Amino acid sequence: MQTALENLGLGELSLAGTASGVIGLNGYVTIPLIISGSRRTLIIQWGQARFGGSGGEDAGYLNDFPFAFPSACYGMIVSHVGHTPSGAGILSASAITSNQFRGFS
């Protein structure tokens, strides 16, 4: 049995821990992982934010992440939600700190 668990990598997986988070309109989930023998945590966040302004890095709306990243935000995906997609234009976002980002439109 031990060999089967080792072959499946389930022994290492048990060291990863359990996922946690907050489910809601703005929320996050932390997913524990073992990568090359090291414990890591993947953080996925979502939510609604304000977007506006363009032409300068301080022009967009400042928004808070639901959960501060331990080091940095490595990327974001933004999209329009609503019944008038033609009103969305082009959206972009830029991480400012580990717990804030600016939304531009």
Residue frames as a rotation matrix with the C-alpha (Angstrom) as fourth column:
MET 1
0.567 0.824 0.000 0.00
0.824 -0.567 0.000 0.00
0.000 0.000 -1.000 0.00
GLN 2
0.394 -0.491 -0.777 2.80
0.193 -0.782 0.592 2.44
-0.899 -0.384 -0.213 0.87
THR 3
-0.674 -0.667 0.317 4.38
0.416 0.012 0.909 1.89
-0.611 0.745 0.269 -2.58
ALA 4
-0.116 0.720 0.684 1.06
0.973 -0.057 0.225 2.67
0.201 0.692 -0.693 -4.27
LEU 5
0.784 0.398 -0.476 0.73
0.532 -0.826 0.185 5.93
-0.320 -0.399 -0.860 -2.31
GLU 6
-0.025 -0.885 -0.465 4.33
0.121 -0.464 0.878 6.87
-0.992 -0.035 0.119 -3.14
ASN 7
-0.661 -0.211 0.720 3.81
0.690 0.208 0.694 6.12
-0.296 0.955 0.008 -6.85
LEU 8
0.243 0.851 0.466 0.71
0.915 -0.361 0.182 8.31
0.323 0.382 -0.866 -6.91
GLY 9
-0.620 -0.553 0.556 2.48
0.321 -0.826 -0.463 11.09
0.715 -0.109 0.690 -5.01
LEU 10
0.424 0.896 0.131 -0.25
0.184 -0.227 0.956 11.10
0.887 -0.381 -0.261 -2.38
GLY 11
0.255 -0.422 -0.870 2.27
0.966 0.146 0.212 11.08
0.037 -0.895 0.445 0.45
GLU 12
-0.810 -0.583 0.063 3.59
0.586 -0.809 0.043 14.48
0.026 0.072 0.997 -0.66
LEU 13
-0.387 0.742 0.547 0.10
0.161 -0.530 0.833 15.76
0.908 0.411 0.086 -1.37
SER 14
0.484 0.604 -0.633 -0.94
0.707 0.156 0.690 15.19
0.515 -0.782 -0.351 2.23
LEU 15
-0.281 -0.679 -0.678 1.79
0.913 -0.406 0.029 17.65
-0.296 -0.611 0.734 3.28
ALA 16
-0.623 0.012 0.782 0.27
0.516 -0.745 0.422 20.43
0.588 0.667 0.458 1.15
GLY 17
-0.895 0.375 -0.240 -2.60
0.020 -0.505 -0.863 21.25
-0.445 -0.778 0.444 3.49
THR 18
-0.169 0.927 0.336 -6.19
0.907 0.279 -0.315 22.22
-0.385 0.251 -0.888 2.77
ALA 19
-0.569 0.073 0.819 -7.73
0.530 -0.730 0.432 24.91
0.629 0.680 0.377 0.59
SER 20
-0.256 0.538 -0.803 -9.42
0.783 -0.372 -0.499 27.92
-0.567 -0.756 -0.327 2.17
GLY 21
-0.876 -0.076 0.476 -11.10
0.380 -0.716 0.585 31.09
0.297 0.694 0.656 1.04
VAL 22
-0.493 0.767 -0.411 -14.17
-0.001 -0.474 -0.881 33.27
-0.870 -0.433 0.234 0.94
ILE 23
-0.676 0.371 0.637 -16.93
0.735 0.278 0.618 32.64
0.052 0.886 -0.461 -1.60
GLY 24
0.151 0.747 -0.647 -18.96
0.539 -0.611 -0.579 35.69
-0.828 -0.261 -0.496 -2.58
LEU 25
0.962 0.244 0.125 -19.21
0.244 -0.552 -0.798 38.53
-0.126 0.798 -0.590 -5.07
ASN 26
0.373 -0.922 0.098 -15.63
-0.692 -0.348 -0.633 39.50
0.618 0.168 -0.768 -4.17
GLY 27
0.874 -0.022 0.486 -13.66
-0.358 0.646 0.674 36.55
-0.329 -0.763 0.557 -2.88
TYR 28
0.012 -0.923 -0.386 -10.64
-0.953 0.107 -0.285 34.33
0.304 0.371 -0.878 -3.10
VAL 29
0.993 0.118 0.025 -9.42
-0.120 0.938 0.325 30.77
0.015 -0.325 0.946 -2.72
THR 30
0.052 -0.996 0.078 -5.99
-0.993 -0.043 0.112 29.61
-0.108 -0.083 -0.991 -1.57
ILE 31
0.938 0.220 -0.267 -4.96
-0.284 0.930 -0.234 26.23
0.197 0.295 0.935 -2.98
PRO 32
0.336 -0.860 0.383 -2.00
-0.640 0.089 0.763 24.45
-0.691 -0.502 -0.521 -1.38
LEU 33
0.896 -0.136 -0.424 0.42
-0.306 0.504 -0.808 22.74
0.323 0.853 0.409 -3.77
ILE 34
0.406 -0.871 0.278 3.63
0.013 0.310 0.951 20.74
-0.914 -0.382 0.137 -3.63
ILE 35
0.972 -0.166 -0.166 5.92
-0.191 -0.147 -0.970 21.74
0.137 0.975 -0.175 -6.52
SER 36
0.257 -0.921 -0.293 9.28
-0.102 0.275 -0.956 19.96
0.961 0.276 -0.023 -6.83
GLY 37
-0.125 -0.270 -0.955 9.05
0.783 0.564 -0.262 19.02
0.609 -0.781 0.141 -3.17
SER 38
-0.970 -0.232 -0.077 8.36
0.233 -0.783 -0.577 22.57
0.074 -0.577 0.813 -1.95
ARG 39
-0.129 0.959 -0.251 5.08
0.923 0.024 -0.383 23.73
-0.362 -0.281 -0.889 -0.42
ARG 40
-0.988 -0.062 0.141 3.50
0.120 -0.887 0.446 26.59
0.097 0.457 0.884 -2.40
THR 41
-0.262 0.946 -0.191 0.11
0.535 -0.022 -0.844 28.29
-0.803 -0.324 -0.500 -2.35
LEU 42
-0.781 0.167 0.602 -1.85
0.522 -0.354 0.776 29.33
0.343 0.920 0.189 -5.44
ILE 43
-0.494 0.628 -0.602 -4.15
0.317 -0.515 -0.797 32.29
-0.810 -0.584 0.055 -4.76
ILE 44
-0.679 0.412 0.607 -7.07
0.608 -0.148 0.780 32.98
0.411 0.899 -0.150 -7.11
GLN 45
-0.615 0.472 -0.631 -9.20
0.292 -0.607 -0.739 36.09
-0.732 -0.639 0.236 -6.54
TRP 46
-0.536 0.521 0.664 -12.28
0.721 -0.127 0.681 37.50
0.440 0.844 -0.307 -8.24
GLY 47
-0.224 0.562 -0.796 -14.67
0.716 -0.460 -0.526 40.37
-0.662 -0.688 -0.299 -7.82
GLN 48
0.560 0.440 0.702 -16.22
0.775 -0.579 -0.254 43.49
0.295 0.686 -0.665 -9.21
ALA 49
-0.280 -0.727 -0.627 -14.13
0.787 -0.548 0.284 46.64
-0.550 -0.414 0.726 -9.41
ARG 50
0.733 0.456 -0.505 -14.32
0.145 -0.830 -0.538 50.22
-0.664 0.321 -0.675 -10.66
PHE 51
-0.197 -0.749 0.633 -12.65
0.907 0.105 0.407 51.15
-0.371 0.654 0.659 -13.94
GLY 52
0.879 0.465 0.106 -12.12
0.466 -0.786 -0.406 54.55
-0.105 0.406 -0.908 -15.52
GLY 53
0.653 -0.632 -0.417 -9.58
-0.453 -0.767 0.454 57.07
-0.607 -0.107 -0.788 -16.67
SER 54
0.679 -0.547 0.489 -6.70
0.723 0.613 -0.319 56.64
-0.126 0.570 0.812 -19.07
GLY 55
0.719 -0.430 0.546 -3.53
0.108 -0.707 -0.699 58.38
0.687 0.561 -0.462 -20.12
GLY 56
-0.117 -0.797 0.593 -1.56
-0.730 -0.335 -0.596 58.04
0.673 -0.502 -0.542 -16.91
GLU 57
-0.539 -0.147 -0.829 -0.77
0.202 0.933 -0.297 55.41
0.818 -0.327 -0.473 -14.34
ASP 58
-0.940 0.236 -0.248 -2.65
0.207 -0.186 -0.961 57.36
-0.273 -0.954 0.126 -11.64
ALA 59
-0.716 0.672 -0.187 -5.73
-0.662 -0.571 0.485 57.91
0.219 0.472 0.854 -13.85
GLY 60
-0.324 0.616 -0.718 -7.50
0.007 0.760 0.650 54.61
0.946 0.206 -0.250 -13.13
TYR 61
0.565 0.605 0.561 -9.66
-0.623 -0.133 0.771 53.80
0.541 -0.785 0.302 -10.11
LEU 62
-0.635 -0.756 0.160 -7.80
-0.638 0.397 -0.660 52.37
0.435 -0.521 -0.734 -7.12
ASN 63
0.548 0.800 -0.243 -9.31
-0.566 0.569 0.597 49.05
0.616 -0.189 0.764 -5.99
ASP 64
-0.175 -0.544 0.820 -8.49
-0.941 0.336 0.023 46.63
-0.289 -0.768 -0.571 -3.18
PHE 65
-0.488 0.001 -0.873 -7.95
-0.325 0.928 0.183 42.90
0.810 0.373 -0.453 -3.69
PRO 66
0.641 0.767 0.033 -10.20
-0.353 0.257 0.900 40.82
0.682 -0.588 0.436 -1.41
PHE 67
0.900 -0.434 -0.045 -7.04
0.309 0.560 0.769 39.19
-0.308 -0.706 0.638 0.04
ALA 68
0.583 -0.748 -0.317 -3.51
-0.765 -0.636 0.096 40.63
-0.274 0.187 -0.943 0.07
PHE 69
0.803 -0.419 -0.424 -0.99
0.038 0.746 -0.665 38.58
0.595 0.518 0.614 -1.91
PRO 70
0.789 -0.523 -0.322 2.03
0.481 0.199 0.854 37.51
-0.383 -0.829 0.408 0.19
SER 71
-0.295 -0.951 -0.088 4.52
0.633 -0.264 0.728 38.94
-0.715 0.159 0.680 -2.32
ALA 72
-0.741 0.041 -0.670 2.94
-0.444 -0.779 0.444 40.26
-0.504 0.626 0.595 -5.53
CYS 73
0.478 0.847 0.233 0.10
-0.127 0.329 -0.936 39.88
-0.869 0.417 0.265 -8.02
TYR 74
-0.538 -0.794 0.284 1.55
0.105 0.270 0.957 38.18
-0.837 0.544 -0.062 -11.10
GLY 75
-0.971 0.213 0.110 -1.38
0.086 -0.118 0.989 38.77
0.224 0.970 0.097 -13.45
MET 76
-0.465 0.879 -0.101 -5.03
-0.117 -0.175 -0.978 39.74
-0.877 -0.443 0.184 -13.83
ILE 77
-0.803 0.392 0.449 -7.84
0.557 0.224 0.800 39.03
0.213 0.892 -0.398 -16.25
VAL 78
-0.656 0.612 -0.441 -10.58
-0.118 -0.660 -0.742 41.66
-0.745 -0.435 0.506 -16.57
SER 79
-0.779 0.492 0.388 -13.90
0.553 0.247 0.796 41.53
0.296 0.835 -0.464 -18.39
HIS 80
-0.738 0.616 0.276 -17.16
-0.612 -0.783 0.111 43.44
0.285 -0.087 0.955 -18.62
VAL 81
-0.781 0.613 -0.125 -20.25
0.613 0.711 -0.344 42.22
-0.122 -0.345 -0.931 -16.79
GLY 82
-0.460 0.692 -0.556 -23.62
-0.198 -0.691 -0.695 43.53
-0.866 -0.209 0.455 -17.87
HIS 83
0.217 0.696 0.685 -26.23
0.609 0.451 -0.652 43.66
-0.763 0.559 -0.326 -20.59
THR 84
0.985 0.073 -0.159 -24.53
-0.070 -0.667 -0.741 46.38
-0.160 0.741 -0.652 -22.70
PRO 85
0.409 -0.893 0.189 -21.14
0.720 0.442 0.535 45.02
-0.561 -0.083 0.824 -23.78
SER 86
0.300 -0.294 0.908 -20.77
0.768 -0.490 -0.412 47.86
0.566 0.821 0.079 -26.30
GLY 87
0.846 0.077 0.528 -20.45
-0.185 -0.886 0.425 50.21
0.500 -0.458 -0.735 -23.34
ALA 88
0.843 -0.525 -0.118 -17.47
0.385 0.437 0.813 48.35
-0.375 -0.731 0.571 -21.92
GLY 89
0.743 -0.634 -0.214 -14.85
-0.643 -0.588 -0.491 49.51
0.185 0.502 -0.845 -24.39
ILE 90
0.224 -0.762 -0.607 -11.38
0.141 0.642 -0.754 48.23
0.964 0.083 0.251 -23.57
LEU 91
0.929 0.085 0.360 -10.54
-0.343 -0.168 0.924 47.43
0.139 -0.982 -0.127 -19.95
SER 92
0.119 -0.898 -0.424 -7.13
0.165 0.439 -0.883 46.94
0.979 0.036 0.201 -18.37
ALA 93
0.983 0.146 0.112 -5.75
-0.092 -0.137 0.986 46.61
0.159 -0.980 -0.122 -14.86
SER 94
0.087 -0.996 -0.007 -2.38
-0.070 0.001 -0.998 47.10
0.994 0.087 -0.070 -13.23
ALA 95
0.591 0.036 -0.806 -1.28
0.742 0.367 0.561 45.82
0.316 -0.930 0.190 -9.82
ILE 96
0.539 -0.370 0.757 0.01
-0.343 -0.917 -0.203 48.67
0.769 -0.150 -0.621 -7.66
THR 97
-0.338 -0.576 0.745 0.85
-0.939 0.151 -0.309 46.77
0.065 -0.803 -0.592 -4.47
SER 98
-0.963 -0.034 -0.269 0.23
-0.027 0.999 -0.032 43.27
0.270 -0.023 -0.963 -3.14
ASN 99
-0.557 0.809 -0.186 -3.24
0.676 0.312 -0.668 44.38
-0.482 -0.498 -0.721 -2.04
GLN 100
0.235 0.671 -0.703 -4.31
-0.019 -0.720 -0.694 47.09
-0.972 0.176 -0.157 -4.55
PHE 101
-0.533 -0.346 0.772 -4.71
0.769 0.183 0.613 47.55
-0.353 0.920 0.169 -8.29
ARG 102
-0.466 0.383 -0.798 -5.89
-0.391 -0.898 -0.202 50.25
-0.794 0.218 0.568 -10.68
GLY 103
-0.093 0.543 0.835 -8.65
0.760 0.581 -0.293 49.68
-0.644 0.607 -0.466 -13.23
PHE 104
-0.675 -0.208 -0.708 -8.51
-0.256 -0.834 0.489 51.60
-0.692 0.511 0.509 -16.51
SER 105
0.064 0.687 0.724 -11.13
0.740 0.454 -0.496 51.97
-0.669 0.568 -0.479 -19.25
